[in-house]
Amino acid sequence: MEKKIQEAARLHQQGFNCAQAVALPFCEELGMDRATAMRALEGFGAGMGGRTMACGALSGAVFVAGLKHSDGNLEAPASKQRTYAASKTIVDAFIAQCGASACEDILGLKTGTPLISCPACIELGVRLAYQTLAE
């Protein structure tokens, strides 16, 4: 897990958004190429298109949960409940540790008091994504 945390930090420092930084380290083991994941997650940066809504690090972790738990059955998808349950676990743990799920709240944009830093959110996102892979 520590290697994934280090890779995520490096990616973020290189200019990848929080969602990309959290999810890209898991692509190989989940069978998704990094370029596709990068493109799919690009709009989730800065709280979804810069709107400071859902934290990108949280979105990246939920993305990993989807890749892990979805059955990918295009004819009769049957894995939504399993994916939703894993995603709920991630969201609940993220909120418990950060105090919020919205980027604007985490960064303290309205209050002037940040709850946690972006690098700390990214580390938490990687830890939660890692845990969902162990399930």
C-alpha positions in Angstrom: 0.0 0.0 0.0 2.8 2.4 0.8 4.1 2.2 -2.8 0.6 3.1 -4.1 0.5 6.1 -1.7 3.9 7.2 -2.9 2.9 6.8 -6.5 -0.4 8.8 -5.9 1.6 11.6 -4.3 4.0 11.7 -7.2 1.2 11.8 -9.7 -0.5 14.6 -7.9 2.8 16.6 -7.8 3.1 16.0 -11.6 -0.3 17.7 -12.2 -2.8 14.8 -12.1 -6.0 15.7 -10.3 -6.9 14.0 -7.0 -9.2 11.4 -8.6 -6.6 10.4 -11.1 -3.8 10.3 -8.5 -5.9 7.9 -6.3 -7.1 5.5 -9.1 -4.2 5.3 -11.5 -2.0 3.2 -9.2 -4.6 0.5 -9.2 -5.3 0.2 -12.9 -3.0 -2.7 -13.7 -4.4 -5.0 -11.1 -8.0 -4.1 -12.0 -7.5 -4.6 -15.8 -7.9 -1.0 -16.9 -5.3 0.8 -18.9 -4.0 4.0 -17.3 -4.8 6.3 -20.3 -8.5 5.3 -20.3 -8.7 5.8 -16.5 -6.9 9.1 -16.8 -9.4 10.3 -19.4 -12.4 8.9 -17.5 -11.4 10.7 -14.2 -10.3 14.0 -15.7 -13.6 15.7 -15.1 -13.6 14.8 -11.4 -10.8 17.1 -10.5 -11.3 20.1 -8.2 -14.6 18.7 -6.9 -16.1 17.8 -10.3 -15.1 20.2 -13.0 -13.7 22.8 -10.6 -17.1 23.1 -8.8 -15.6 22.0 -5.4 -18.4 19.4 -5.0 -17.4 15.8 -4.3 -13.7 15.4 -3.3 -11.7 14.0 -6.2 -9.7 11.7 -3.9 -13.0 10.2 -2.8 -14.2 9.9 -6.4 -11.1 8.1 -7.3 -11.6 5.6 -4.5 -15.2 5.0 -5.5 -14.0 4.5 -9.1 -11.7 1.7 -7.9 -14.6 0.1 -6.1 -16.6 0.1 -9.3 -13.8 -1.5 -11.2 -13.4 -4.1 -8.4 -17.0 -5.0 -7.7 -18.9 -4.5 -11.0 -19.6 -7.6 -13.0 -19.4 -5.7 -16.3 -22.3 -7.6 -17.6 -23.8 -5.4 -20.4 -26.8 -7.7 -20.9 -28.0 -8.1 -17.3 -26.0 -6.0 -14.8 -26.4 -7.6 -11.4 -23.6 -6.1 -9.4 -24.9 -2.6 -8.5 -25.8 -3.5 -4.9 -22.3 -5.0 -4.3 -20.7 -1.9 -5.8 -23.0 0.5 -3.9 -22.2 -1.3 -0.7 -18.4 -1.0 -1.2 -18.8 2.6 -2.3 -20.9 3.4 0.8 -18.2 1.9 3.0 -15.6 4.1 1.3 -17.7 7.3 1.5 -18.7 6.7 5.2 -15.0 6.1 6.2 -13.9 9.1 4.2 -16.4 11.4 5.9 -15.6 10.0 9.3 -11.9 10.7 8.8 -12.1 14.0 6.9 -15.3 15.5 8.3 -16.9 16.0 4.9 -17.1 14.7 1.4 -17.3 18.0 -0.5 -14.1 19.6 -1.7 -15.3 23.1 -0.6 -15.9 21.9 2.9 -12.7 20.0 3.2 -10.7 22.9 1.9 -12.6 25.3 4.1 -13.5 27.6 1.2 -16.4 29.1 3.1 -15.1 29.0 6.6 -11.5 29.8 6.0 -10.5 26.7 8.0 -9.4 23.6 6.1 -10.4 20.3 7.6 -7.6 18.3 5.9 -5.1 18.9 3.1 -5.4 17.6 -0.5 -2.3 15.3 0.0 -3.9 13.8 3.1 -7.2 13.2 1.2 -5.2 11.5 -1.6 -3.5 9.3 0.9 -6.8 8.4 2.6 -8.4 7.7 -0.8 -5.6 5.3 -1.7 -5.9 3.5 1.7 -9.7 3.2 1.2 -9.3 1.9 -2.4 -6.7 -0.6 -1.2 -9.1 -1.8 1.5 -11.9 -2.4 -1.1 -9.5 -4.6 -3.1 -9.0 -6.8 -0.1 -12.7 -7.5 0.2 
